[in-house]
Amino acid sequence: MKNLIKNKNILITGGTGSFGKAFSKLILSKYYPKKLIVFSRDELKQSEMAESNFFKNKKNLRFFIGDVRDLQRLKIALREVDYVIHAAALKQVPSAEYNPIECIKTNIIGAENIINASLETGVKKIIALSTDKAVNPINLYGATKLSSDKLFQAANNLAGNLDCQFSVVRYGNVIGSRGSVLPLFLKLLQNKKTLPITHKDMTRFWIRLEDGVNFVINTLNLMEGGEIFVPKMPTIKIIDLANSLSKNVKIKFTGIRPGEKLHEVLVPADLSSQTVEYKTYFKILPSFFFQNIEKIRYIKKKFSFVKEGFEYNSKNNSHYLNINDIKKLNKHYIDSI
């Protein structure tokens, strides 16, 4: 695909997180941006990232302290920026339940601030990262991310004649990302502790961090504005993940936690009439396209829609990883630490 990033100014919010660091490393090494701006509110993490071996002394790398809750600060940060990757969010489910307004301020008000600042400063493309928890949400974090997704889709209406596109990328669990289950299991095994599993049948979509990053970068070429892009991913059973780490692993079933689902959903059945399938991904078209009958006819003719009632979920996924497959991914993660 065409390298849209070369000689462009890119800003990533939440740039010191797992995704942000992997994204920054990849585009600096392979895509040659004019400038990459890491926007986040944690000065310590920025300092540690700036002093790490890869990022140290990178001439086209900038660090910008700020919070997505601060619209004026965002307007300053986004001057002369071409593309924005919005990865900043409050993601801890229990913390969001206990501090709901803080989650709302960052995940919803912050999303609106990104949209308004981008429109005002002339950003060309904005991609917001979503989560499986935004689909039929049962916890506050998922509800805020669903709201964020809707805001970014509807932002294309606000753009009018401006050369400005907003899209969303949604995927499942990232292997080895901060807060994911694999690092937790490895840490518990080092201390010879029992692995807690909430349910013997629990499944999750499983994606490598670098694959998620590459998918987001490719979306810059694919996006037209308003879509939610979902990569096709394999499924794992959490009990298989545990058994892949040790022959004699001890497991304790703890019961499904509040706000947790047995299986993940990335494309809900309710949106099958708006979902187009491609070889390596799905694209959920925005609902406001379907208010115009001529637009419906055009879309139906141009795209191959999934069957009515189709749902992309981790239980019914056709691609499951066996224990040997999971071991290979585990090794890839461990080798990268």
C-alpha positions as CSV (number, residue, x, y, z in Angstrom):
1,M,0.0,0.0,0.0
2,K,1.0,3.6,-0.5
3,N,3.1,5.1,2.3
4,L,0.8,8.0,3.4
5,I,3.0,8.7,6.4
6,K,6.2,9.7,4.6
7,N,7.0,13.4,5.2
8,K,3.8,13.9,7.2
9,N,3.3,15.1,10.7
10,I,1.7,12.4,12.9
11,L,0.3,12.8,16.5
12,I,-0.6,9.8,18.7
13,T,-2.5,10.3,21.9
14,G,-1.6,7.9,24.7
15,G,1.7,7.5,23.0
16,T,3.6,6.0,25.9
17,G,1.3,3.0,26.3
18,S,2.0,-0.5,24.8
19,F,0.3,0.4,21.5
20,G,1.8,3.9,21.3
21,K,5.4,2.7,21.7
22,A,5.0,-0.1,19.2
23,F,3.3,2.3,16.7
24,S,6.0,4.9,17.2
25,K,8.8,2.5,16.8
26,L,7.4,1.0,13.6
27,I,6.6,4.3,11.8
28,L,9.9,5.8,12.7
29,S,11.8,2.8,11.4
30,K,9.8,2.1,8.3
31,Y,7.5,4.9,7.3
32,Y,9.7,8.1,7.6
33,P,7.3,10.7,9.0
34,K,8.4,14.3,8.9
35,K,7.5,14.5,12.6
36,L,6.0,12.2,15.2
37,I,4.4,13.8,18.3
38,V,3.8,11.6,21.3
39,F,1.0,13.3,23.3
40,S,0.3,12.1,26.8
41,R,0.0,13.4,30.4
42,D,2.6,11.3,32.1
43,E,6.0,13.1,32.1
44,L,7.8,10.1,33.7
45,K,6.7,7.7,31.0
46,Q,7.6,10.2,28.3
47,S,11.1,10.7,29.9
48,E,11.6,6.9,30.1
49,M,10.5,6.4,26.5
50,A,12.7,9.3,25.2
51,E,15.8,7.8,27.0
52,S,15.2,4.3,25.8
53,N,17.7,2.8,23.3
54,F,15.5,3.0,20.2
55,F,13.9,6.5,20.7
56,K,16.9,8.3,22.1
57,N,18.1,11.2,19.9
58,K,15.5,10.6,17.2
59,K,15.4,14.0,15.5
60,N,11.8,13.7,14.1
61,L,10.3,12.6,17.5
62,R,8.6,15.1,19.8
63,F,7.1,14.7,23.2
64,F,4.1,16.8,24.2
65,I,2.7,16.8,27.7
66,G,-1.1,17.3,27.7
67,D,-4.4,15.7,28.4
68,V,-7.2,14.9,25.9
69,R,-9.5,16.5,28.4
70,D,-7.8,19.9,27.7
71,L,-9.2,21.2,24.4
72,Q,-7.0,24.3,24.2
73,R,-3.9,22.2,24.8
74,L,-5.0,19.8,22.0
75,K,-5.4,22.7,19.6
76,I,-1.8,23.8,20.2
77,A,-0.6,20.2,19.8
78,L,-2.4,19.6,16.6
79,R,-1.2,22.6,14.7
80,E,0.3,21.5,11.3
81,V,-0.5,17.8,12.1
82,D,-1.7,15.7,9.2
83,Y,-2.9,12.5,10.9
84,V,-4.0,11.6,14.4
85,I,-4.1,8.2,16.0
86,H,-6.2,8.4,19.1
87,A,-5.1,5.7,21.6
88,A,-5.5,7.5,24.9
89,A,-8.2,6.1,27.2
90,L,-9.0,5.0,30.7
91,K,-9.3,1.2,30.3
92,Q,-9.5,-0.5,33.6
93,V,-13.0,-1.9,34.1
94,P,-13.1,-1.9,37.9
95,S,-11.6,1.6,38.1
96,A,-14.1,2.9,35.7
97,E,-17.0,1.4,37.7
98,Y,-15.6,3.1,40.9
99,N,-14.7,6.4,39.2
100,P,-17.3,6.7,36.4
101,I,-17.1,10.5,35.8
102,E,-13.3,10.3,35.3
103,C,-13.7,7.6,32.7
104,I,-16.4,9.7,31.0
105,K,-14.2,12.8,31.0
106,T,-11.3,11.0,29.3
107,N,-13.1,8.6,27.0
108,I,-16.1,10.7,25.9
109,I,-15.2,14.3,26.5
110,G,-11.7,13.6,25.4
111,A,-12.9,12.1,22.2
112,E,-15.1,15.1,21.5
113,N,-12.1,17.3,22.1
114,I,-10.0,15.4,19.6
115,I,-12.7,15.8,17.0
116,N,-13.2,19.6,17.6
117,A,-9.4,20.3,17.7
118,S,-8.9,18.3,14.5
119,L,-11.6,20.1,12.7
120,E,-10.3,23.5,13.8
121,T,-6.6,22.8,13.0
122,G,-7.1,21.0,9.6
123,V,-6.1,17.5,10.4
124,K,-6.7,15.2,7.4
125,K,-7.2,11.7,8.9
126,I,-8.1,10.7,12.4
127,I,-8.3,7.0,13.6
128,A,-9.6,6.2,17.0
129,L,-8.9,2.9,18.7
130,S,-11.8,1.0,20.0
131,T,-12.4,-2.3,21.9
132,D,-14.6,-5.4,21.9
133,K,-16.1,-4.0,25.1
134,A,-17.8,-1.3,23.1
135,V,-20.1,-4.0,21.5
136,N,-23.3,-4.5,23.5
137,P,-21.5,-3.0,26.5
138,I,-22.2,-4.3,30.0
139,N,-19.7,-2.1,31.9
140,L,-19.0,1.6,32.0
141,Y,-15.7,1.4,30.1
142,G,-17.5,-0.3,27.2
143,A,-20.3,2.2,27.3
144,T,-17.8,5.1,27.1
145,K,-16.0,3.5,24.2
146,L,-19.3,2.9,22.3
147,S,-20.0,6.6,22.8
148,S,-16.6,7.5,21.6
149,D,-17.1,5.3,18.5
150,K,-20.4,7.0,17.7
151,L,-18.8,10.4,18.1
152,F,-16.0,9.7,15.7
153,Q,-18.4,8.2,13.1
154,A,-20.7,11.2,13.4
155,A,-17.8,13.6,13.2
156,N,-17.7,13.1,9.4
157,N,-21.0,15.0,9.3
158,L,-19.4,17.9,11.1
159,A,-16.5,18.0,8.6
160,G,-18.7,19.1,5.8
161,N,-16.5,20.2,2.9
162,L,-13.4,20.0,4.9
163,D,-10.8,17.5,3.8
164,C,-11.1,15.6,7.1
165,Q,-11.9,11.9,7.7
166,F,-12.7,10.1,11.0
167,S,-12.7,6.3,11.3
168,V,-12.5,3.7,14.1
169,V,-10.4,0.5,14.4
170,R,-11.7,-2.2,16.8
171,Y,-9.9,-5.4,17.8
172,G,-9.6,-7.8,20.7
173,N,-7.0,-8.8,23.2
174,V,-3.4,-7.8,22.4
175,I,-0.8,-10.4,23.3
176,G,1.4,-9.1,26.1
177,S,0.0,-5.6,26.2
178,R,0.0,-3.8,29.6
179,G,-2.8,-5.3,31.7
180,S,-3.3,-8.3,29.5
181,V,-3.6,-11.9,30.8
182,L,-0.3,-13.3,29.4
183,P,2.1,-11.2,31.5
184,L,-0.1,-11.9,34.5
185,F,0.1,-15.6,34.0
186,L,3.8,-15.5,33.5
187,K,4.4,-13.5,36.7
188,L,2.2,-15.9,38.7
189,L,4.0,-19.0,37.3
190,Q,7.4,-17.4,38.3
191,N,6.2,-17.4,41.8
192,K,4.7,-20.9,41.5
193,K,1.2,-19.7,42.1
194,T,-2.1,-21.0,40.8
195,L,-3.5,-19.4,37.6
196,P,-7.0,-17.9,38.1
197,I,-9.4,-18.5,35.2
198,T,-12.9,-17.2,35.5
199,H,-14.6,-19.9,33.3
200,K,-13.5,-23.1,31.7
201,D,-15.2,-22.2,28.4
202,M,-14.0,-18.5,28.2
203,T,-12.7,-17.5,24.7
204,R,-10.9,-14.4,23.5
205,F,-9.7,-13.0,20.2
206,W,-5.9,-12.9,20.1
207,I,-3.8,-10.5,18.2
208,R,-0.1,-9.6,18.3
209,L,0.8,-6.0,19.1
210,E,2.7,-5.6,15.8
211,D,-0.3,-6.9,13.8
212,G,-2.6,-4.4,15.5
213,V,-0.2,-1.6,14.7
214,N,0.2,-2.6,11.1
215,F,-3.6,-2.9,10.7
216,V,-4.1,0.7,12.0
217,I,-1.4,2.0,9.6
218,N,-3.1,0.2,6.7
219,T,-6.4,1.7,7.7
220,L,-5.0,5.1,6.8
221,N,-5.1,3.9,3.1
222,L,-8.5,2.2,3.4
223,M,-10.5,4.8,5.3
224,E,-13.1,7.0,3.6
225,G,-14.7,8.3,6.9
226,G,-17.2,6.8,9.2
227,E,-16.3,3.2,9.1
228,I,-15.3,0.8,11.9
229,F,-12.6,-1.5,10.8
230,V,-12.3,-5.0,12.4
231,P,-9.3,-7.2,11.6
232,K,-9.9,-11.0,11.3
233,M,-8.2,-12.6,14.3
234,P,-7.8,-16.1,15.7
235,T,-9.6,-17.2,18.9
236,I,-8.0,-18.9,21.9
237,K,-9.5,-20.6,24.9
238,I,-8.1,-19.0,28.1
239,I,-7.7,-22.5,29.6
240,D,-5.6,-23.5,26.6
241,L,-3.4,-20.4,27.1
242,A,-2.8,-21.5,30.7
243,N,-2.0,-25.1,29.7
244,S,0.4,-23.8,27.0
245,L,2.6,-22.2,29.6
246,S,3.4,-25.2,31.8
247,K,2.8,-29.0,31.8
248,N,1.8,-29.0,35.4
249,V,0.0,-25.8,35.7
250,K,-2.5,-25.4,38.5
251,I,-5.7,-23.7,37.7
252,K,-8.5,-22.3,39.9
253,F,-11.8,-21.3,38.4
254,T,-12.9,-18.1,40.1
255,G,-16.2,-17.3,38.3
256,I,-16.9,-14.5,35.8
257,R,-16.2,-11.1,37.2
258,P,-18.7,-8.2,37.1
259,G,-18.6,-6.5,33.7
260,E,-16.9,-9.5,32.0
261,K,-18.3,-11.6,29.1
262,L,-17.8,-15.3,28.4
263,H,-17.0,-14.6,24.8
264,E,-16.0,-11.5,22.8
265,V,-18.1,-9.8,20.1
266,L,-16.5,-7.5,17.6
267,V,-19.2,-7.3,15.0
268,P,-22.7,-7.5,16.5
269,A,-25.6,-9.3,14.7
270,D,-27.6,-6.1,14.9
271,L,-25.2,-4.4,12.5
272,S,-24.9,-7.2,10.0
273,S,-26.9,-5.1,7.4
274,Q,-24.1,-2.5,7.6
275,T,-21.1,-4.9,7.6
276,V,-18.9,-5.7,4.6
277,E,-16.5,-8.6,4.6
278,Y,-13.1,-8.6,3.0
279,K,-10.3,-11.2,3.0
280,T,-8.6,-10.0,6.1
281,Y,-11.0,-7.7,7.8
282,F,-14.6,-6.5,8.2
283,K,-15.8,-3.0,7.7
284,I,-18.9,-1.7,9.6
285,L,-20.4,1.2,7.6
286,P,-22.0,4.1,9.5
287,S,-25.7,3.9,10.0
288,F,-26.3,7.4,8.6
289,F,-25.4,6.2,5.1
290,F,-28.6,4.2,5.2
291,Q,-31.0,7.1,5.5
292,N,-30.7,7.7,1.8
293,I,-32.2,5.1,-0.6
294,E,-29.9,6.0,-3.4
295,K,-26.9,5.5,-1.1
296,I,-28.3,2.1,-0.1
297,R,-28.5,1.0,-3.7
298,Y,-25.0,2.2,-4.4
299,I,-23.6,0.4,-1.4
300,K,-25.5,-2.8,-2.0
301,K,-24.1,-2.9,-5.5
302,K,-20.6,-2.0,-4.6
303,F,-20.0,-4.2,-1.6
304,S,-20.4,-7.8,-0.5
305,F,-22.4,-7.7,2.8
306,V,-22.3,-10.4,5.4
307,K,-25.4,-12.6,5.8
308,E,-28.3,-11.2,7.8
309,G,-27.8,-12.0,11.5
310,F,-24.1,-12.7,11.1
311,E,-22.1,-12.0,14.3
312,Y,-18.3,-12.0,14.6
313,N,-17.6,-13.4,18.0
314,S,-14.8,-15.4,19.6
315,K,-16.9,-18.5,20.3
316,N,-18.2,-19.0,16.7
317,N,-15.0,-17.9,15.0
318,S,-13.8,-20.4,12.4
319,H,-10.1,-19.8,13.4
320,Y,-9.1,-21.3,16.7
321,L,-5.5,-21.6,17.9
322,N,-4.4,-25.0,19.3
323,I,-1.9,-25.2,22.2
324,N,1.1,-25.5,19.9
325,D,0.0,-22.4,18.0
326,I,-0.4,-20.5,21.3
327,K,3.1,-21.7,22.5
328,K,4.7,-20.1,19.3
329,L,2.9,-16.8,20.0
330,N,4.0,-17.0,23.7
331,K,7.6,-17.5,22.7
332,H,7.4,-14.6,20.3
333,Y,6.2,-12.3,23.1
334,I,8.7,-13.6,25.6
335,D,11.6,-13.1,23.2
336,S,10.5,-9.5,22.6
337,I,10.6,-8.6,26.2
